[in-house]
Amino acid sequence: MNAIKKILGLVWIALGVAAGIYLVYFQALPLWEKGGNDLVPAIIYTCVLAPLISIGMSVFGYYSLTGEFDNV
């Protein structure tokens, strides 16, 4: 079971990086290019959601890799 947790830790880290890339490149950049009223969601995607989601998922994966959840 602990081996599965370590493998899933790598999956969570990869998902965190992928979510950050997706939010910035495929959600925020088209809104930055449009301009106008679309700048507010672009700022929220870039400055709030992308770091929060990617860092949160990556830290969870790191803890899983290092064995923090082995006793649970």
C-alpha positions as CSV (number, residue, x, y, z in Angstrom):
1,M,0.0,0.0,0.0
2,N,2.9,2.4,0.8
3,A,4.3,1.8,-2.7
4,I,1.0,2.8,-4.2
5,K,1.0,6.0,-2.1
6,K,4.5,6.9,-3.4
7,I,3.5,6.3,-7.0
8,L,0.4,8.4,-6.5
9,G,2.6,11.1,-5.0
10,L,4.4,11.3,-8.4
11,V,1.0,11.5,-10.1
12,W,-0.2,14.3,-7.8
13,I,3.0,16.3,-8.6
14,A,2.5,15.8,-12.3
15,L,-1.1,16.8,-12.0
16,G,-0.1,19.9,-10.1
17,V,2.4,21.0,-12.8
18,A,-0.1,20.1,-15.6
19,A,-2.9,22.1,-13.9
20,G,-0.6,25.2,-13.6
21,I,0.4,25.0,-17.2
22,Y,-3.2,24.5,-18.3
23,L,-4.5,27.4,-16.3
24,V,-1.8,29.8,-17.5
25,Y,-1.4,28.8,-21.2
26,F,-4.9,27.7,-22.1
27,Q,-7.1,29.8,-19.9
28,A,-5.3,33.0,-18.9
29,L,-3.2,33.8,-22.0
30,P,-6.2,33.9,-24.4
31,L,-8.0,36.2,-21.9
32,W,-4.9,38.5,-21.6
33,E,-4.8,38.8,-25.4
34,K,-8.5,39.7,-25.6
35,G,-8.2,42.5,-23.0
36,G,-11.2,44.6,-21.9
37,N,-13.4,42.9,-19.4
38,D,-11.6,39.6,-19.7
39,L,-8.6,40.9,-17.8
40,V,-10.1,40.3,-14.4
41,P,-10.5,36.5,-14.9
42,A,-7.1,36.4,-16.5
43,I,-5.6,38.0,-13.4
44,I,-7.4,35.6,-11.1
45,Y,-6.3,32.6,-13.1
46,T,-2.7,33.8,-13.2
47,C,-2.1,35.2,-9.8
48,V,-4.5,33.2,-7.6
49,L,-5.7,29.9,-9.0
50,A,-2.6,28.6,-10.8
51,P,-0.2,29.0,-7.9
52,L,-2.7,27.8,-5.3
53,I,-3.7,24.7,-7.2
54,S,-0.2,23.7,-8.5
55,I,1.6,24.3,-5.2
56,G,-1.1,22.6,-3.2
57,M,-1.2,19.5,-5.4
58,S,2.6,19.3,-5.6
59,V,3.1,19.7,-1.8
60,F,0.5,16.9,-1.3
61,G,2.4,14.7,-3.7
62,Y,5.7,15.5,-2.0
63,Y,4.4,14.5,1.4
64,S,3.1,11.3,-0.1
65,L,6.5,10.6,-1.7
66,T,8.4,11.3,1.6
67,G,6.2,8.9,3.6
68,E,4.2,11.4,5.7
69,F,1.0,9.3,5.1
70,D,2.5,5.9,5.8
71,N,0.9,5.6,9.2
72,V,-2.5,6.6,8.1
